[in-house]
Amino acid sequence: MRAVTSQSMREYIAPLYQPQNMLLCVVGRVKAAEVLAEAERLLGGLPNTSLLTPPRPFAASRPANSGGPQVSVVPGPWNKLHLAVAFPAPDFLSAKMAGLDVLAQVLGGDDTSRLHRTFKYDRRLVDAISVGSSNLERSGVLMVGAVLDADKLPQFWDELTAELAAFDPASITDQELARARTNIEAGLFLARETLSGLAGKISHQYAFEGGPQGEANYLQTLAGLDRAQLGALYGEYFRPERLRAAVLAPRGATVQAEALLAALNRRWPAKAAGAPQAEAEGGKAVRQIALPGGGTLVLQPDQTLPYTALSLAWPGGDGLLKPAEQGLATLTASMLTRGTKKLSANQIEDFLADRAASLGASAGTESFGLNAKFPTRFSADMLGLVREVLASPAFAKKELARAREDQLNAIKRSEDQPISLLFRNLPGILFGSAPQNYKRLGLAKDVARMTEAQARGFWARQTREPFVLSVCGQFDEARITAFAAALEKDLRVQPQAYALKTPTWNPKTAKTLHLKDRKQSHLLLVFPGPGREDRQASARLAVLRAALAGQSGLLFRDLRDKQGLGYTVTAFMAQSKHAGYMAFYIATDPDKVPQALEGFRKAAQDLRTRPLPADELARAKNILSGEYFQDRQSLLSRSGEAAGALVQGYERDIERLLVEAAQQAGAEDVRRAAEAVLKWDEAFVVQVEP
């Protein structure tokens, strides 16, 4: 890397990046003639200077042994052990990929998969496990990934290799096969939901697949797969002699590659040479309706896709908790989809997977939410499930134990990385009052003692608050309206009792957190600012944030490009209704922290005293507008936005109103906003150091 020069990069690009192998795809509200004219102006003069030969895929039939299985162990400063097991796979144009994708989905594609049910849900040996593929133009890889406690590795490795050795695709049930097909098809279909997704799909199809027919061929192959074909593919590609494993082990843990290889050879020996192998190779207007029990229903028709997104939001969340209950709202959110009085956790997972649907709950500082997304043809099923999950959660003791264990593991992981450690501790550094100073995941000692009764008690308090139900996509309005009214009765909703709290700021402080055996420093400078209730200031600060953030932002160009102080440099803004802040962030070398701080100080002073140049102001406004529309392409983003805004006391389209207000801000308006907020003497300095 140190030897790279501008000239060496030009010499690399020149023979490879030429018009003959370039493709431009533009998707969105554009005029084709204008795009073509601009493309011709910018790119029309580029010459083809050499003959390009398309790359050939690596030979599909590789040596039967190629050195046998290999295991690498890399110790490091991690709390958890990370394991990856890989096998060679074909390139993305191979006709075999449909079958391999089905095998990956059945083995480890989601929570209903064989390996997840066995090792995560039943045996509790891992925090997470998955199987997937990554395929490029010349070759690919099949990957089994897992995260677990280091002391569980011997048992897990022994049982995983035995499971892979014994797996027989003939045992795949009709339900598993149908579920895999449904979810793979859904993934392909939903890739077209956003502009960037559609552009990426079209580009790939025309650059590599000869057009849309490639996907049509894939889907036809997917629909015609049988167990015999899957068995042949499993025997061809999941072969122990081709296995490569990497283990990132916590420093001090006893993990030996030789022991893992010995267990592998015992449980899943390679086939003898010569053993037989498989053959190688647009809608109506938005409506907002007041519900009888005090809640609100928002209907956002969109006929683009045959899908429905549903978001429910309540005021409360962490705001309903006592200090010793921190983490209880998050634990309860996890419990909601882990069983009802009629359905077990596994049955809910099966129910969702069979319908290519998703369902999840989450807790916020002063809100609680539940989101669902599903093909519209399953609306009756999914509305019934949502109603049952909310009105009749089981809070079963076994599932509580699993949820508690998962949350404790999440706490441990959050303290294992600099950024997550910083943001886990930031609320308590900035704020002196609840719930803004709470840790969302809670304290390990408190979470470990949380009970079923506590979860039930919190849920009873939370569901008494009036909810906002927002639905986006294709739906039957009468069915949704009846569902909302019935849900109010099921939950016995009462007049709203929770009021959003105005937080108390802690005195200005400089706080240093430490994470051993790291090489970088992470520096966060936080300037207290107004909440969203000050619309004018919020809009102007949004322009300031857009001017500062990202690789094209003022901070990046100065501290990274000009001064070379860090790889990651940005700015961001966080706001609740009554309080907010602007933050500058950089990841840098420890000896460069003073220079980075001085760079931040100078940037703040310049912004306070000098208006943004006209081109920077226009760029920032364009970024805000672009971010707004890009972030709201998916159905669930729009349903969630309306529910979240209304439950916090804003208009459902508060973000649009702020972006529109930002477009009216002048350079002097933004300077005055910076002068009011970027006060060096009032800033919090938070660092994560090795």
C-alpha positions as CSV (number, residue, x, y, z in Angstrom):
1,M,0.0,0.0,0.0
2,R,2.8,2.4,0.8
3,A,4.3,1.8,-2.7
4,V,1.0,2.9,-4.5
5,T,1.4,6.1,-6.5
6,S,-0.9,8.1,-8.7
7,Q,0.9,6.8,-11.7
8,S,0.7,3.1,-10.7
9,M,-3.1,3.5,-10.2
10,R,-3.4,5.1,-13.7
11,E,-1.4,2.2,-15.2
12,Y,-3.7,-0.3,-13.5
13,I,-6.9,1.5,-14.6
14,A,-5.9,2.3,-18.2
15,P,-5.9,-1.2,-19.7
16,L,-8.9,-2.5,-17.8
17,Y,-11.5,0.3,-17.5
18,Q,-12.5,1.1,-21.0
19,P,-15.8,1.9,-22.9
20,Q,-15.9,-1.6,-24.3
21,N,-16.6,-3.1,-20.9
22,M,-18.4,-0.3,-19.2
23,L,-22.2,-0.1,-18.6
24,L,-24.1,2.9,-17.3
25,C,-27.5,2.3,-15.7
26,V,-29.7,5.2,-14.5
27,V,-32.9,4.6,-12.6
28,G,-35.3,7.2,-11.3
29,R,-37.2,10.3,-12.3
30,V,-35.0,11.3,-15.2
31,K,-35.4,12.1,-18.9
32,A,-33.6,9.5,-21.0
33,A,-32.5,12.1,-23.7
34,E,-30.8,14.2,-21.0
35,V,-29.1,11.3,-19.5
36,L,-27.8,10.1,-22.9
37,A,-26.6,13.6,-23.7
38,E,-24.7,14.0,-20.4
39,A,-23.2,10.5,-20.7
40,E,-22.1,11.3,-24.2
41,R,-20.5,14.6,-23.0
42,L,-18.7,13.0,-20.1
43,L,-17.8,9.6,-21.5
44,G,-18.2,9.8,-25.3
45,G,-14.6,10.7,-25.9
46,L,-13.0,7.8,-24.0
47,P,-11.1,5.6,-26.4
48,N,-10.7,1.8,-26.4
49,T,-6.9,1.3,-26.4
50,S,-6.4,-2.4,-26.0
51,L,-8.1,-5.8,-26.6
52,L,-9.9,-7.1,-23.6
53,T,-10.4,-10.8,-23.0
54,P,-13.3,-11.7,-20.7
55,P,-12.1,-13.6,-17.7
56,R,-12.7,-17.3,-17.6
57,P,-14.2,-19.0,-14.5
58,F,-11.7,-21.1,-12.5
59,A,-11.9,-24.8,-13.4
60,A,-15.0,-26.2,-11.8
61,S,-13.4,-29.6,-11.3
62,R,-10.5,-29.1,-8.9
63,P,-8.1,-31.6,-7.5
64,A,-9.9,-34.0,-5.2
65,N,-7.7,-33.2,-2.3
66,S,-5.7,-30.0,-2.9
67,G,-3.8,-30.5,0.3
68,G,-6.7,-31.6,2.4
69,P,-8.7,-29.5,4.9
70,Q,-7.0,-26.5,6.5
71,V,-7.6,-24.6,9.8
72,S,-6.2,-21.3,10.8
73,V,-6.4,-19.9,14.3
74,V,-5.9,-16.1,14.9
75,P,-5.9,-15.0,18.5
76,G,-7.0,-11.4,19.3
77,P,-8.7,-9.0,21.7
78,W,-12.2,-10.4,21.3
79,N,-14.8,-11.4,23.8
80,K,-16.4,-13.9,21.5
81,L,-15.0,-16.6,19.2
82,H,-15.8,-16.1,15.5
83,L,-15.7,-19.2,13.2
84,A,-15.9,-19.3,9.4
85,V,-15.9,-22.6,7.4
86,A,-15.7,-22.3,3.6
87,F,-15.9,-24.5,0.6
88,P,-15.2,-23.6,-3.1
89,A,-18.3,-22.8,-5.1
90,P,-19.0,-22.0,-8.8
91,D,-19.2,-18.6,-10.4
92,F,-22.5,-16.7,-10.3
93,L,-23.5,-17.7,-13.9
94,S,-23.4,-21.4,-13.0
95,A,-26.6,-23.3,-13.4
96,K,-25.8,-25.0,-10.1
97,M,-26.2,-21.9,-8.0
98,A,-30.0,-22.3,-7.6
99,G,-29.5,-25.6,-6.0
100,L,-26.7,-24.5,-3.8
101,D,-28.7,-21.5,-2.7
102,V,-31.5,-23.8,-1.6
103,L,-29.1,-26.0,0.4
104,A,-27.7,-22.9,2.1
105,Q,-31.2,-21.7,2.9
106,V,-32.2,-25.0,4.4
107,L,-29.0,-25.4,6.4
108,G,-28.6,-21.9,7.7
109,G,-30.6,-19.3,5.8
110,D,-32.8,-18.1,8.7
111,D,-34.2,-18.9,12.1
112,T,-36.1,-21.9,10.8
113,S,-33.0,-23.5,9.3
114,R,-31.5,-26.8,10.4
115,L,-28.3,-25.5,11.9
116,H,-30.0,-22.5,13.7
117,R,-32.6,-24.7,15.3
118,T,-30.0,-27.3,16.3
119,F,-27.1,-25.2,17.6
120,K,-28.7,-21.8,18.5
121,Y,-32.2,-22.7,19.6
122,D,-32.0,-26.2,21.0
123,R,-28.4,-26.8,22.2
124,R,-27.6,-23.1,22.9
125,L,-24.0,-23.6,21.7
126,V,-23.8,-20.4,19.5
127,D,-24.9,-16.8,19.6
128,A,-25.5,-16.9,15.8
129,I,-25.0,-19.3,12.9
130,S,-25.6,-18.9,9.2
131,V,-24.9,-20.5,5.8
132,G,-24.6,-18.5,2.6
133,S,-22.8,-18.1,-0.6
134,S,-20.7,-15.3,-2.2
135,N,-20.2,-15.6,-6.0
136,L,-18.1,-13.6,-8.3
137,E,-17.4,-13.8,-12.1
138,R,-14.7,-16.4,-11.9
139,S,-15.6,-18.4,-8.8
140,G,-17.4,-18.4,-5.5
141,V,-17.5,-19.6,-1.9
142,L,-20.0,-21.4,0.3
143,M,-19.6,-20.2,3.9
144,V,-20.8,-21.4,7.3
145,G,-20.3,-18.7,9.9
146,A,-20.8,-18.8,13.7
147,V,-20.2,-16.7,16.8
148,L,-19.9,-18.4,20.2
149,D,-18.2,-18.5,23.5
150,A,-14.7,-20.0,23.2
151,D,-15.3,-22.7,25.8
152,K,-18.1,-24.1,23.7
153,L,-16.0,-24.6,20.6
154,P,-14.8,-28.2,21.2
155,Q,-18.4,-29.5,21.6
156,F,-19.8,-27.2,18.8
157,W,-17.1,-28.2,16.3
158,D,-17.5,-31.9,17.1
159,E,-21.3,-31.7,16.6
160,L,-21.2,-29.3,13.6
161,T,-18.8,-31.6,11.6
162,A,-20.9,-34.6,12.5
163,E,-24.1,-32.7,11.4
164,L,-22.5,-31.8,8.0
165,A,-21.3,-35.3,7.5
166,A,-24.7,-36.8,8.2
167,F,-26.8,-34.3,6.3
168,D,-28.9,-36.0,3.6
169,P,-30.8,-33.7,1.2
170,A,-33.3,-36.6,0.8
171,S,-34.5,-35.7,4.3
172,I,-35.5,-32.1,3.2
173,T,-39.3,-31.9,3.7
174,D,-41.8,-30.5,1.3
175,Q,-42.3,-27.6,3.6
176,E,-38.6,-26.8,3.9
177,L,-38.2,-26.9,0.1
178,A,-41.2,-24.7,-0.5
179,R,-40.0,-22.3,2.2
180,A,-36.6,-22.0,0.7
181,R,-37.9,-21.3,-2.8
182,T,-40.4,-18.7,-1.4
183,N,-37.7,-16.8,0.5
184,I,-35.1,-16.9,-2.3
185,E,-37.8,-15.6,-4.7
186,A,-38.7,-12.9,-2.3
187,G,-35.1,-11.8,-2.0
188,L,-34.9,-11.5,-5.8
189,F,-38.2,-9.7,-6.0
190,L,-37.6,-7.2,-3.2
191,A,-34.2,-6.2,-4.7
192,R,-36.3,-4.1,-7.1
193,E,-38.0,-2.2,-4.3
194,T,-35.5,0.6,-4.1
195,L,-34.0,2.7,-6.9
196,S,-30.4,1.6,-6.0
197,G,-31.5,-2.0,-5.8
198,L,-33.2,-1.9,-9.2
199,A,-30.2,-0.1,-10.7
200,G,-27.9,-2.8,-9.3
201,K,-30.0,-5.6,-10.6
202,I,-30.4,-4.2,-14.1
203,S,-26.7,-3.4,-14.3
204,H,-25.7,-7.0,-13.2
205,Q,-28.2,-8.5,-15.6
206,Y,-26.9,-6.6,-18.6
207,A,-23.3,-6.7,-17.7
208,F,-23.0,-10.4,-16.9
209,E,-26.2,-12.3,-17.6
210,G,-27.2,-11.1,-21.1
211,G,-30.3,-9.3,-19.8
212,P,-33.3,-10.3,-17.7
213,Q,-33.4,-13.8,-19.1
214,G,-30.6,-14.9,-16.7
215,E,-32.9,-14.4,-13.7
216,A,-35.8,-16.1,-15.5
217,N,-33.5,-19.1,-16.1
218,Y,-32.5,-19.1,-12.4
219,L,-36.1,-19.1,-11.3
220,Q,-37.0,-21.9,-13.7
221,T,-34.2,-24.0,-12.3
222,L,-35.2,-23.1,-8.8
223,A,-38.8,-24.3,-9.4
224,G,-37.7,-27.6,-10.9
225,L,-35.2,-28.7,-8.3
226,D,-35.7,-32.1,-6.6
227,R,-34.0,-33.8,-3.8
228,A,-31.9,-36.0,-6.0
229,Q,-30.4,-32.9,-7.6
230,L,-29.8,-31.3,-4.2
231,G,-28.1,-34.5,-3.0
232,A,-25.7,-34.5,-6.0
233,L,-24.8,-30.9,-5.4
234,Y,-24.2,-31.4,-1.7
235,G,-21.9,-34.3,-2.4
236,E,-20.0,-32.3,-5.0
237,Y,-19.4,-29.1,-3.1
238,F,-19.7,-29.8,0.7
239,R,-16.5,-32.0,0.8
240,P,-14.3,-32.1,3.9
241,E,-11.1,-32.4,1.9
242,R,-11.8,-28.9,0.4
243,L,-12.8,-27.3,3.8
244,R,-11.0,-24.2,4.9
245,A,-11.7,-22.9,8.4
246,A,-10.6,-19.7,10.1
247,V,-11.0,-19.1,13.9
248,L,-10.7,-15.7,15.5
249,A,-10.2,-16.7,19.1
250,P,-10.2,-14.5,22.2
251,R,-6.6,-14.1,23.5
252,G,-5.9,-16.6,26.2
253,A,-8.4,-19.2,24.9
254,T,-6.9,-22.6,24.1
255,V,-7.8,-23.2,20.5
256,Q,-5.5,-25.5,18.5
257,A,-5.8,-26.1,14.8
258,E,-4.4,-29.6,15.1
259,A,-7.2,-30.6,17.5
260,L,-9.9,-29.2,15.2
261,L,-8.4,-31.0,12.2
262,A,-8.3,-34.3,14.2
263,A,-12.0,-33.9,15.2
264,L,-12.9,-33.1,11.6
265,N,-11.1,-36.2,10.3
266,R,-12.8,-38.3,12.9
267,R,-16.3,-37.0,12.4
268,W,-16.2,-36.2,8.6
269,P,-13.4,-38.1,7.0
270,A,-12.5,-37.2,3.3
271,K,-13.6,-39.7,0.7
272,A,-10.9,-42.0,-0.6
273,A,-9.4,-41.2,-3.9
274,G,-11.4,-42.6,-6.7
275,A,-14.6,-42.6,-4.7
276,P,-17.6,-41.7,-6.9
277,Q,-18.4,-38.0,-7.1
278,A,-21.2,-36.0,-8.7
279,E,-20.4,-34.7,-12.2
280,A,-18.1,-31.7,-12.0
281,E,-18.6,-28.4,-13.7
282,G,-48.4,4.8,-7.6
283,G,-51.6,4.9,-5.4
284,K,-54.3,6.9,-3.5
285,A,-53.7,9.8,-1.1
286,V,-52.4,9.2,2.4
287,R,-55.1,9.2,5.1
288,Q,-54.9,9.7,8.8
289,I,-57.8,8.4,10.9
290,A,-58.5,8.8,14.7
291,L,-59.4,5.5,16.3
292,P,-62.1,5.1,18.9
293,G,-59.7,4.3,21.8
294,G,-57.5,7.3,21.2
295,G,-55.0,5.7,18.8
296,T,-54.2,6.8,15.2
297,L,-54.3,4.9,11.9
298,V,-52.3,6.0,8.9
299,L,-53.0,4.5,5.5
300,Q,-50.4,4.9,2.7
301,P,-51.5,3.1,-0.4
302,D,-48.7,2.1,-2.8
303,Q,-49.5,-0.3,-5.7
304,T,-45.8,-0.7,-6.8
305,L,-45.4,-4.2,-5.2
306,P,-47.9,-6.8,-4.0
307,Y,-46.5,-6.3,-0.4
308,T,-47.7,-4.8,2.8
309,A,-45.6,-3.0,5.5
310,L,-47.1,-2.5,8.9
311,S,-45.7,-0.4,11.8
312,L,-47.1,0.0,15.3
313,A,-45.6,2.5,17.7
314,W,-46.4,3.4,21.3
315,P,-45.0,6.2,23.5
316,G,-43.1,4.9,26.5
317,G,-40.3,2.4,25.9
318,D,-37.4,3.0,28.3
319,G,-39.3,5.9,29.7
320,L,-41.6,3.5,31.5
321,L,-38.7,1.9,33.4
322,K,-37.0,2.5,36.7
323,P,-33.2,2.8,36.7
324,A,-32.7,-0.8,37.9
325,E,-35.0,-2.0,35.0
326,Q,-32.7,-0.8,32.2
327,G,-32.8,-3.3,29.4
328,L,-36.2,-4.6,30.3
329,A,-38.0,-2.9,27.4
330,T,-35.5,-4.4,24.9
331,L,-35.8,-7.9,26.6
332,T,-39.6,-7.7,26.3
333,A,-39.4,-6.7,22.6
334,S,-37.3,-9.8,22.0
335,M,-39.8,-12.0,23.9
336,L,-42.8,-10.9,21.8
337,T,-41.9,-13.0,18.8
338,R,-40.7,-16.0,21.0
339,G,-44.1,-17.5,21.5
340,T,-47.8,-16.9,22.2
341,K,-50.3,-18.8,24.2
342,K,-51.1,-20.8,21.0
343,L,-47.8,-20.8,19.0
344,S,-44.2,-21.7,20.1
345,A,-41.2,-19.7,19.0
346,N,-40.4,-22.3,16.4
347,Q,-43.9,-22.3,15.1
348,I,-43.9,-18.5,14.7
349,E,-40.6,-18.8,12.8
350,D,-42.1,-21.4,10.5
351,F,-45.3,-19.4,10.1
352,L,-43.2,-16.3,8.9
353,A,-40.8,-18.3,6.7
354,D,-43.7,-20.1,5.0
355,R,-45.0,-16.7,4.0
356,A,-41.7,-14.9,3.2
357,A,-42.7,-12.5,6.0
358,S,-40.9,-10.6,8.7
359,L,-42.0,-9.6,12.2
360,G,-39.9,-7.8,14.9
361,A,-40.2,-5.5,17.9
362,S,-37.8,-3.0,19.3
363,A,-37.6,-0.5,22.2
364,G,-36.5,3.1,22.1
365,T,-35.6,5.8,24.6
366,E,-39.3,6.9,24.7
367,S,-41.1,4.7,22.3
368,F,-41.8,1.0,21.6
369,G,-42.4,-0.4,18.1
370,L,-43.4,-3.5,16.1
371,N,-42.9,-3.9,12.4
372,A,-44.1,-6.5,9.9
373,K,-43.7,-6.9,6.2
374,F,-45.4,-9.6,4.1
375,P,-46.8,-10.4,0.6
376,T,-50.3,-8.9,0.5
377,R,-51.9,-12.3,-0.2
378,F,-51.1,-13.3,3.3
379,S,-52.7,-10.3,5.0
380,A,-55.4,-12.3,6.9
381,D,-52.8,-14.7,8.3
382,M,-50.3,-11.9,9.3
383,L,-52.9,-9.6,10.9
384,G,-54.0,-12.6,12.9
385,L,-50.5,-13.3,14.0
386,V,-49.7,-9.7,14.9
387,R,-52.9,-9.5,17.0
388,E,-52.0,-12.8,18.8
389,V,-48.4,-11.7,19.4
390,L,-49.5,-8.4,21.0
391,A,-52.5,-9.6,22.9
392,S,-51.4,-13.1,24.1
393,P,-47.6,-13.2,24.4
394,A,-46.5,-16.3,26.3
395,F,-43.4,-15.0,28.1
396,A,-42.4,-18.6,28.6
397,K,-39.6,-19.3,31.1
398,K,-37.5,-21.2,28.6
399,E,-37.8,-18.5,26.0
400,L,-37.1,-15.8,28.6
401,A,-33.9,-17.7,29.5
402,R,-32.8,-17.7,25.9
403,A,-33.7,-14.1,25.3
404,R,-31.8,-13.1,28.5
405,E,-28.8,-15.1,27.3
406,D,-28.9,-13.4,23.9
407,Q,-29.1,-9.9,25.5
408,L,-26.2,-10.7,27.9
409,N,-24.2,-11.8,24.9
410,A,-25.1,-8.6,23.0
411,I,-23.9,-6.5,26.0
412,K,-20.6,-8.3,25.9
413,R,-20.3,-7.8,22.2
414,S,-21.1,-4.1,22.5
415,E,-18.2,-3.7,24.8
416,D,-15.9,-5.5,22.4
417,Q,-15.7,-2.9,19.6
418,P,-14.7,0.8,20.0
419,I,-17.7,2.3,18.3
420,S,-20.3,0.2,20.1
421,L,-18.5,0.8,23.4
422,L,-18.5,4.5,22.8
423,F,-22.2,4.7,22.0
424,R,-23.2,2.3,24.8
425,N,-21.7,4.7,27.3
426,L,-22.6,8.0,25.5
427,P,-26.1,8.5,27.0
428,G,-24.8,8.4,30.5
429,I,-22.0,10.7,29.7
430,L,-24.2,13.4,28.1
431,F,-27.4,13.2,30.2
432,G,-28.1,13.2,33.9
433,S,-31.8,12.3,33.8
434,A,-33.8,9.2,32.9
435,P,-34.5,7.7,30.4
436,Q,-32.1,9.6,28.2
437,N,-29.1,8.4,30.3
438,Y,-30.2,4.7,30.2
439,K,-28.2,1.9,28.5
440,R,-30.6,0.4,26.0
441,L,-29.4,-3.1,26.6
442,G,-29.2,-2.6,30.4
443,L,-26.6,-3.7,32.8
444,A,-25.6,-7.3,32.8
445,K,-26.2,-7.8,36.6
446,D,-29.7,-6.5,36.2
447,V,-30.6,-8.3,33.0
448,A,-29.4,-11.6,34.5
449,R,-32.1,-11.3,37.2
450,M,-35.0,-10.2,35.1
451,T,-38.1,-12.3,35.4
452,E,-41.2,-13.3,33.5
453,A,-43.3,-11.1,35.9
454,Q,-41.2,-8.0,35.1
455,A,-41.7,-8.6,31.4
456,R,-45.4,-9.0,31.8
457,G,-45.7,-5.9,34.1
458,F,-43.8,-3.8,31.6
459,W,-45.9,-5.0,28.7
460,A,-49.1,-4.3,30.6
461,R,-48.0,-0.7,31.2
462,Q,-46.8,-0.3,27.6
463,T,-49.9,-1.5,25.8
464,R,-52.2,0.7,27.9
465,E,-50.8,3.6,25.9
466,P,-52.6,4.6,22.7
467,F,-50.8,3.3,19.6
468,V,-50.2,4.6,16.1
469,L,-50.7,2.0,13.4
470,S,-49.2,2.9,10.0
471,V,-49.7,0.7,6.9
472,C,-47.9,1.2,3.5
473,G,-48.3,-0.8,0.3
474,Q,-51.2,-2.8,-1.0
475,F,-53.9,-3.5,1.5
476,D,-57.7,-3.8,2.1
477,E,-58.7,-0.6,3.9
478,A,-61.7,-2.1,5.6
479,R,-59.7,-5.0,6.9
480,I,-57.0,-2.8,8.3
481,T,-59.4,-0.5,10.0
482,A,-61.3,-3.4,11.6
483,F,-58.0,-4.8,12.7
484,A,-56.9,-1.6,14.4
485,A,-60.2,-1.2,16.2
486,A,-60.1,-4.8,17.5
487,L,-56.5,-4.4,18.6
488,E,-57.5,-1.4,20.8
489,K,-60.1,-3.5,22.5
490,D,-57.7,-6.5,22.9
491,L,-55.0,-4.3,24.6
492,R,-57.5,-2.3,26.7
493,V,-56.0,1.0,25.6
494,Q,-56.5,3.9,27.9
495,P,-56.0,7.7,27.4
496,Q,-52.3,8.6,27.0
497,A,-50.5,8.9,30.3
498,Y,-46.9,9.1,29.1
499,A,-45.4,12.5,28.4
500,L,-42.1,13.0,26.6
501,K,-39.5,14.1,29.1
502,T,-37.1,17.1,28.8
503,P,-33.6,15.7,29.6
504,T,-31.1,17.2,31.9
505,W,-27.6,17.7,30.5
506,N,-24.6,16.7,32.6
507,P,-21.9,19.3,33.1
508,K,-19.4,19.5,30.3
509,T,-16.8,16.7,30.6
510,A,-13.9,14.9,29.0
511,K,-14.3,11.1,29.2
512,T,-11.9,8.5,28.1
513,L,-12.9,4.8,27.7
514,H,-10.3,2.1,27.2
515,L,-10.2,-1.0,25.1
516,K,-7.0,-3.0,25.4
517,D,-5.0,-4.3,22.5
518,R,-6.4,-1.8,19.9
519,K,-4.3,0.4,17.7
520,Q,-6.6,3.3,16.9
521,S,-8.1,6.1,18.9
522,H,-11.7,7.1,18.4
523,L,-12.6,10.7,19.2
524,L,-16.1,12.1,19.5
525,L,-16.8,15.8,20.1
526,V,-20.4,16.5,21.1
527,F,-22.0,20.0,21.0
528,P,-25.4,20.2,22.9
529,G,-28.1,21.7,20.7
530,P,-31.9,22.2,20.4
531,G,-34.5,19.5,20.0
532,R,-36.9,19.0,17.1
533,E,-39.4,21.4,18.7
534,D,-37.2,24.2,17.3
535,R,-38.0,23.6,13.7
536,Q,-36.0,26.5,12.2
537,A,-32.8,25.6,14.1
538,S,-33.2,21.9,13.3
539,A,-33.5,22.6,9.6
540,R,-30.5,24.9,9.5
541,L,-28.4,22.4,11.6
542,A,-29.4,19.7,9.1
543,V,-27.8,21.7,6.3
544,L,-24.7,22.2,8.5
545,R,-24.5,18.4,9.1
546,A,-24.8,17.6,5.4
547,A,-22.0,20.1,4.6
548,L,-19.7,18.4,7.1
549,A,-20.5,14.7,6.8
550,G,-19.4,12.0,4.4
551,Q,-16.4,11.7,2.1
552,S,-17.4,14.8,0.2
553,G,-17.9,16.8,3.5
554,L,-15.8,19.6,4.8
555,L,-14.4,17.6,7.8
556,F,-13.3,14.7,5.6
557,R,-11.6,16.9,3.0
558,D,-9.7,18.8,5.7
559,L,-8.8,16.3,8.4
560,R,-8.5,13.2,6.2
561,D,-7.5,14.3,2.6
562,K,-5.4,17.4,3.5
563,Q,-4.0,16.5,6.9
564,G,-4.0,12.7,6.7
565,L,-5.3,12.4,10.3
566,G,-7.6,9.5,10.0
567,Y,-9.4,7.1,7.7
568,T,-12.9,7.8,9.0
569,V,-14.0,11.4,9.6
570,T,-17.6,12.5,9.7
571,A,-20.3,14.5,11.5
572,F,-23.8,13.5,12.6
573,M,-26.8,15.0,14.4
574,A,-29.1,13.3,16.9
575,Q,-32.4,14.9,18.2
576,S,-35.3,14.1,20.3
577,K,-38.2,16.5,20.8
578,H,-36.7,18.5,23.6
579,A,-32.9,18.1,23.1
580,G,-30.3,17.2,20.5
581,Y,-26.6,17.5,19.6
582,M,-24.2,17.8,16.8
583,A,-21.1,15.5,16.9
584,F,-17.8,15.4,15.1
585,Y,-16.1,12.0,14.9
586,I,-12.7,10.7,13.8
587,A,-10.8,7.4,14.0
588,T,-7.1,8.2,14.1
589,D,-3.7,7.1,15.6
590,P,-3.3,7.9,19.3
591,D,-0.4,10.3,18.6
592,K,-2.6,12.3,16.3
593,V,-5.5,13.0,18.7
594,P,-4.2,16.5,19.7
595,Q,-3.9,17.5,16.1
596,A,-7.4,16.1,15.4
597,L,-8.8,18.0,18.3
598,E,-7.2,21.2,17.0
599,G,-8.7,20.4,13.5
600,F,-12.2,20.1,15.0
601,R,-11.7,23.3,17.0
602,K,-10.6,25.2,13.9
603,A,-13.5,23.8,11.9
604,A,-16.0,24.8,14.5
605,Q,-14.6,28.3,14.7
606,D,-14.6,28.7,10.9
607,L,-18.3,27.6,10.7
608,R,-19.2,30.0,13.5
609,T,-17.6,33.0,11.8
610,R,-17.8,32.4,8.1
611,P,-20.9,31.6,6.0
612,L,-20.7,28.5,3.8
613,P,-19.7,29.2,0.2
614,A,-22.6,29.1,-2.3
615,D,-21.4,25.8,-3.8
616,E,-21.1,24.1,-0.4
617,L,-24.5,25.3,0.6
618,A,-26.1,24.0,-2.6
619,R,-24.3,20.7,-2.2
620,A,-25.5,20.3,1.4
621,K,-29.1,21.0,0.3
622,N,-28.9,18.5,-2.5
623,I,-27.6,15.9,-0.1
624,L,-30.4,16.4,2.3
625,S,-33.0,16.1,-0.4
626,G,-31.3,13.0,-1.9
627,E,-31.1,11.3,1.5
628,Y,-34.7,12.0,2.2
629,F,-36.0,10.2,-1.0
630,Q,-33.4,7.4,-0.9
631,D,-34.2,6.6,2.7
632,R,-37.9,6.3,2.0
633,Q,-37.9,4.0,-1.0
634,S,-38.9,0.8,0.9
635,L,-42.5,0.3,2.2
636,L,-41.4,-0.4,5.7
637,S,-39.3,2.8,5.9
638,R,-42.4,4.9,5.1
639,S,-44.8,3.0,7.4
640,G,-42.2,3.3,10.2
641,E,-41.5,7.0,9.6
642,A,-45.2,8.0,10.0
643,A,-45.7,5.8,13.1
644,G,-42.5,7.0,14.8
645,A,-43.2,10.7,14.1
646,L,-46.8,10.7,15.3
647,V,-46.1,8.8,18.5
648,Q,-43.4,11.5,19.4
649,G,-45.9,14.3,18.8
650,Y,-44.8,15.5,15.3
651,E,-46.6,15.6,12.0
652,R,-46.3,12.3,10.2
653,D,-44.2,13.9,7.5
654,I,-42.0,15.9,9.9
655,E,-38.8,14.9,7.9
656,R,-40.2,16.3,4.7
657,L,-41.1,19.5,6.4
658,L,-37.6,19.9,7.8
659,V,-36.0,19.2,4.4
660,E,-38.3,21.8,2.8
661,A,-37.4,24.3,5.4
662,A,-33.7,23.5,4.9
663,Q,-34.0,24.4,1.3
664,Q,-35.0,28.0,2.3
665,A,-32.0,28.4,4.6
666,G,-29.3,31.0,3.5
667,A,-25.6,30.8,4.2
668,E,-26.0,33.4,7.0
669,D,-28.8,31.4,8.6
670,V,-26.6,28.3,8.7
671,R,-23.7,30.4,10.2
672,R,-26.0,31.7,13.0
673,A,-27.1,28.1,13.7
674,A,-23.5,27.0,13.9
675,E,-22.6,30.0,16.2
676,A,-25.4,29.0,18.6
677,V,-24.4,25.3,18.8
678,L,-20.7,24.8,18.0
679,K,-19.5,26.3,21.3
680,W,-16.1,24.8,22.0
681,D,-16.2,25.6,25.7
682,E,-19.4,23.7,26.1
683,A,-18.5,20.6,24.1
684,F,-18.2,17.0,25.5
685,V,-15.0,15.2,24.5
686,V,-15.4,11.4,24.5
687,Q,-12.5,9.1,23.5
688,V,-11.9,5.4,23.2
689,E,-8.2,4.7,23.6
690,P,-6.1,1.5,23.5
